[in-house]
Amino acid sequence: MARFAHTVTVAALDRGWFEEAAGTLVDLLDTSREGPGGSVVLADGRPVEGLRLLKGRHLRPGARYGEVPAVPEEAGEVPVEHAGAEEVPVEHAGAEAGDSPDAPQAVVLRTWRPSHSVEAESLVEEDAMSLKVGLRLSEPRRPRAVELSLSGDKPGGGSLYRFSGRGKADLAAWWAAVDRLPSAPPAARAPVSGRAVHRLAKARLTLTPRPAEDGSWRITVVLSLRGRWLLRPVGAVVLFFARGTVERGLREAAESAAGEWNTALAELTPSHGEALRAEIADTLVNPDGATTL
């Protein structure tokens, strides 16, 4: 097994603001409804940008969301948004669009229980690869954990084009880790971890935070790699020669992610209460023209 580690420093996120923002977002979506043409409309009547109900009932298990693909007019079809009273009903057109293999990426809602959990699943087809992603959020109004699962394959490509992975961010454990004294030892268990499996190798990634003296967070990223089955000796040789490349890649990826995080927080002016609610609603309606929260 080969182990690589790198530590970065990032600005701390205020827990109270994060949980308030998450709860506000969930409440805004929970009070939304289906509008004309499958649009998703907030309680104030404004449609959410880029989100459309393609099939099923809004916020019910099995509801499919995405964008309705454009229908070539030369084929004698009328685009859904321009369909008249004599054309295919919007609900029917949206459902067929969501089932079409040529439809853009769609997200299927599996569970919507804001006080308990939210689960969604997405299937992405790109470059002849099929990627299935699952997401589960525990206690969404005050998030305690985020779980991610993924699997990918290339139809007809065999086992070399097949992989899977799972990851979990235990937010309760994360907040407990960053609330320690800077002099205290780091958490014994990493609050964020993920595993990926391929026919040739396995990988494990962990993130462990600890507070710094200046109030920022020090996050240690650890990547472990090992070959599988009879390929372990071959994998060991490959990793021996590629160790520098892997170390550099991990370091650059971690530093880049930390830089983006720090830039985003530096531009953040936290709002609270009704001001926060209004700004999140504006972001949902007009992401490009949204103001800083």
C-alpha positions as CSV (number, residue, x, y, z in Angstrom):
1,M,0.0,0.0,0.0
2,A,1.2,3.5,-0.8
3,R,0.2,6.4,1.4
4,F,0.3,10.1,0.4
5,A,-0.6,13.1,2.7
6,H,-0.7,16.8,2.4
7,T,-2.0,19.5,4.8
8,V,-3.6,22.8,3.8
9,T,-4.9,25.8,5.7
10,V,-8.4,27.2,5.0
11,A,-10.6,29.9,6.4
12,A,-13.1,28.6,9.0
13,L,-16.8,28.5,8.1
14,D,-19.2,29.7,10.7
15,R,-21.3,26.8,11.8
16,G,-24.3,28.9,12.8
17,W,-24.5,30.6,9.5
18,F,-24.0,27.4,7.5
19,E,-26.8,25.6,9.3
20,E,-29.1,28.6,9.0
21,A,-28.4,28.8,5.3
22,A,-29.0,25.1,4.8
23,G,-32.3,25.2,6.7
24,T,-33.5,28.3,4.8
25,L,-32.7,26.6,1.4
26,V,-34.6,23.5,2.4
27,D,-37.6,25.5,3.6
28,L,-37.7,27.5,0.3
29,L,-37.7,24.3,-1.8
30,D,-40.2,22.6,0.6
31,T,-42.7,25.4,0.0
32,S,-42.2,25.5,-3.8
33,R,-44.7,24.1,-6.2
34,E,-45.0,23.0,-9.8
35,G,-45.7,25.8,-12.2
36,P,-46.5,26.1,-15.9
37,G,-44.6,23.8,-18.2
38,G,-43.2,21.8,-15.3
39,S,-41.3,24.8,-13.9
40,V,-40.6,24.8,-10.1
41,V,-42.0,28.0,-8.6
42,L,-41.1,29.5,-5.2
43,A,-43.8,30.5,-2.8
44,D,-43.5,34.1,-4.1
45,G,-44.3,33.0,-7.6
46,R,-40.9,33.2,-9.2
47,P,-39.5,30.1,-11.1
48,V,-36.3,28.5,-10.0
49,E,-33.7,28.9,-12.7
50,G,-32.7,25.7,-14.6
51,L,-35.0,23.3,-12.6
52,R,-37.9,21.7,-14.3
53,L,-40.1,18.8,-13.4
54,L,-39.9,16.2,-16.2
55,K,-41.9,13.4,-14.7
56,G,-43.9,12.6,-11.5
57,R,-45.2,14.8,-8.8
58,H,-43.1,17.6,-7.4
59,L,-41.2,16.6,-4.2
60,R,-42.6,13.1,-4.3
61,P,-40.5,9.9,-4.6
62,G,-39.8,9.2,-8.2
63,A,-40.0,12.9,-9.3
64,R,-37.5,13.5,-12.2
65,Y,-36.0,16.9,-12.7
66,G,-33.8,18.4,-15.4
67,E,-34.1,20.4,-18.6
68,V,-36.6,19.4,-21.4
69,P,-34.4,18.8,-24.5
70,A,-35.1,20.9,-27.5
71,V,-37.3,19.2,-30.2
72,P,-36.2,19.8,-33.8
73,E,-38.9,21.9,-35.4
74,E,-38.1,20.4,-38.9
75,A,-39.3,17.1,-37.5
76,G,-42.8,18.5,-37.3
77,E,-42.7,18.7,-33.5
78,V,-43.6,21.8,-31.5
79,P,-41.2,22.5,-28.6
80,V,-42.9,21.9,-25.2
81,E,-42.7,25.5,-24.1
82,H,-44.6,26.6,-27.3
83,A,-47.2,23.7,-27.3
84,G,-50.7,24.9,-27.7
85,A,-54.0,23.5,-26.5
86,E,-54.0,21.0,-29.5
87,E,-50.5,19.7,-28.8
88,V,-49.2,17.0,-26.4
89,P,-49.9,18.1,-22.8
90,V,-46.9,19.6,-21.0
91,E,-46.9,16.9,-18.4
92,H,-46.8,14.1,-21.0
93,A,-44.1,15.8,-23.1
94,G,-42.0,16.4,-20.0
95,A,-42.2,12.8,-18.9
96,E,-41.2,11.4,-22.3
97,A,-38.3,13.9,-22.5
98,G,-37.1,12.7,-19.1
99,D,-37.3,9.0,-20.3
100,S,-35.5,9.6,-23.6
101,P,-31.9,8.3,-23.8
102,D,-31.0,11.5,-25.6
103,A,-32.3,13.7,-22.7
104,P,-29.8,15.7,-20.8
105,Q,-28.7,14.8,-17.3
106,A,-31.7,14.2,-15.0
107,V,-32.0,13.9,-11.2
108,V,-34.5,11.6,-9.6
109,L,-35.7,12.4,-6.2
110,R,-35.9,9.2,-4.0
111,T,-36.8,10.7,-0.6
112,W,-38.0,14.2,0.5
113,R,-38.4,14.3,4.3
114,P,-36.8,17.6,5.3
115,S,-36.8,16.8,9.0
116,H,-35.2,13.4,8.4
117,S,-33.4,12.9,5.1
118,V,-33.3,13.8,1.4
119,E,-32.1,11.4,-1.2
120,A,-31.5,11.9,-4.9
121,E,-30.0,10.0,-7.8
122,S,-28.5,11.1,-11.1
123,L,-27.5,9.2,-14.2
124,V,-25.0,10.9,-16.5
125,E,-24.1,9.6,-20.0
126,E,-21.0,11.2,-21.4
127,D,-18.2,10.1,-23.8
128,A,-19.7,6.6,-24.0
129,M,-19.4,6.3,-20.2
130,S,-22.4,5.8,-17.8
131,L,-22.1,7.3,-14.4
132,K,-24.6,6.8,-11.6
133,V,-24.4,9.1,-8.6
134,G,-26.4,8.9,-5.4
135,L,-26.7,11.5,-2.7
136,R,-28.2,11.3,0.8
137,L,-28.4,14.2,3.2
138,S,-29.3,13.5,6.9
139,E,-31.4,16.0,8.8
140,P,-31.3,18.6,5.9
141,R,-32.5,21.5,8.0
142,R,-29.5,21.2,10.2
143,P,-27.2,18.8,8.2
144,R,-25.5,16.1,10.2
145,A,-24.1,13.9,7.4
146,V,-23.7,13.8,3.6
147,E,-23.3,10.4,1.9
148,L,-22.3,9.9,-1.7
149,S,-22.2,6.8,-3.9
150,L,-21.1,6.4,-7.5
151,S,-20.7,3.7,-10.0
152,G,-19.5,3.9,-13.6
153,D,-19.0,1.7,-16.6
154,K,-18.7,1.7,-20.3
155,P,-21.4,-0.5,-22.0
156,G,-19.5,-3.3,-23.7
157,G,-16.2,-2.2,-22.3
158,G,-15.6,-4.9,-19.8
159,S,-14.4,-4.8,-16.2
160,L,-11.6,-2.4,-17.0
161,Y,-14.2,0.3,-17.6
162,R,-16.1,-0.4,-14.4
163,F,-15.6,1.2,-11.0
164,S,-17.5,2.2,-7.9
165,G,-17.1,4.3,-4.8
166,R,-18.7,5.6,-1.6
167,G,-18.0,8.6,0.6
168,K,-19.4,10.2,3.7
169,A,-18.9,13.5,5.4
170,D,-19.9,13.3,9.1
171,L,-20.7,16.9,9.7
172,A,-21.3,16.4,13.5
173,A,-17.9,14.9,13.8
174,W,-16.4,17.7,11.7
175,W,-17.7,20.4,14.0
176,A,-16.5,18.5,17.0
177,A,-13.0,18.2,15.5
178,V,-12.7,21.9,14.7
179,D,-14.1,22.9,18.2
180,R,-11.1,21.3,19.9
181,L,-8.3,23.4,21.3
182,P,-5.4,23.9,18.8
183,S,-3.1,22.1,21.2
184,A,-5.3,19.0,21.3
185,P,-4.5,15.9,19.2
186,P,-6.4,15.6,15.9
187,A,-9.6,13.5,15.8
188,A,-9.0,9.8,15.9
189,R,-11.4,9.2,13.1
190,A,-11.5,11.3,9.9
191,P,-14.9,13.0,9.6
192,V,-14.7,12.8,5.8
193,S,-13.7,9.6,4.0
194,G,-14.2,7.9,0.7
195,R,-13.3,4.7,-1.0
196,A,-13.1,3.8,-4.7
197,V,-12.8,0.3,-6.2
198,H,-11.6,-0.8,-9.6
199,R,-10.5,-4.2,-10.9
200,L,-6.9,-3.1,-10.8
201,A,-6.8,-1.1,-7.6
202,K,-8.4,0.4,-4.5
203,A,-8.2,3.9,-3.2
204,R,-9.1,5.6,0.1
205,L,-9.2,9.3,0.7
206,T,-9.7,11.0,4.1
207,L,-9.9,14.6,5.4
208,T,-9.2,15.4,9.0
209,P,-9.5,19.0,10.3
210,R,-8.0,20.6,13.3
211,P,-8.2,24.3,14.5
212,A,-5.1,26.5,14.1
213,E,-4.0,29.2,16.6
214,D,-5.4,32.0,14.3
215,G,-8.8,30.5,14.1
216,S,-8.4,29.0,10.6
217,W,-8.6,25.2,9.9
218,R,-5.7,22.9,9.1
219,I,-7.0,20.0,7.0
220,T,-4.9,16.9,6.4
221,V,-5.7,15.0,3.2
222,V,-4.6,11.4,3.0
223,L,-4.7,9.2,-0.1
224,S,-4.0,5.5,0.2
225,L,-3.6,3.3,-2.9
226,R,-3.0,-0.4,-3.4
227,G,-3.3,-3.0,-6.2
228,R,-5.8,-5.8,-6.1
229,W,-5.4,-9.5,-6.3
230,L,-2.5,-10.8,-8.4
231,L,-1.8,-7.3,-9.6
232,R,-0.5,-6.1,-6.2
233,P,3.2,-6.6,-7.1
234,V,2.7,-4.9,-10.4
235,G,0.9,-2.0,-8.7
236,A,3.7,-1.7,-6.2
237,V,6.2,-1.3,-9.0
238,V,4.1,1.2,-10.8
239,L,3.5,3.3,-7.7
240,F,7.3,3.2,-6.9
241,F,8.0,5.0,-10.2
242,A,4.9,7.2,-10.1
243,R,5.1,8.2,-6.5
244,G,6.4,11.7,-7.3
245,T,3.7,12.3,-9.8
246,V,1.0,11.1,-7.4
247,E,2.4,13.3,-4.6
248,R,2.5,16.3,-6.8
249,G,-1.0,15.7,-8.1
250,L,-2.4,15.4,-4.6
251,R,-0.6,18.5,-3.4
252,E,-1.8,20.6,-6.4
253,A,-5.4,19.4,-6.1
254,A,-5.5,20.1,-2.3
255,E,-3.9,23.5,-2.7
256,S,-6.2,24.4,-5.6
257,A,-9.3,23.4,-3.6
258,A,-8.1,25.3,-0.5
259,G,-7.5,28.4,-2.7
260,E,-11.0,28.3,-4.1
261,W,-12.5,27.8,-0.7
262,N,-10.6,30.7,0.8
263,T,-11.6,33.0,-2.1
264,A,-15.2,32.1,-1.8
265,L,-15.3,32.7,2.0
266,A,-13.4,36.0,1.5
267,E,-16.2,37.2,-0.8
268,L,-18.9,36.0,1.6
269,T,-20.8,38.6,3.7
270,P,-23.1,36.5,5.8
271,S,-26.7,37.6,6.2
272,H,-29.2,36.3,8.6
273,G,-33.0,36.0,9.0
274,E,-35.2,37.5,6.3
275,A,-32.2,39.0,4.5
276,L,-30.6,35.6,4.2
277,R,-33.9,34.1,3.0
278,A,-34.3,36.8,0.4
279,E,-30.7,36.4,-0.9
280,I,-31.0,32.6,-1.2
281,A,-34.3,33.0,-3.0
282,D,-32.7,35.5,-5.4
283,T,-29.9,33.1,-6.1
284,L,-32.3,30.3,-6.9
285,V,-34.2,32.5,-9.3
286,N,-31.2,34.3,-10.9
287,P,-27.9,32.5,-10.2
288,D,-25.8,34.8,-12.5
289,G,-27.1,38.0,-10.9
290,A,-27.1,36.8,-7.3
291,T,-25.7,39.0,-4.6
292,T,-23.2,37.9,-1.9
293,L,-24.8,36.1,1.0
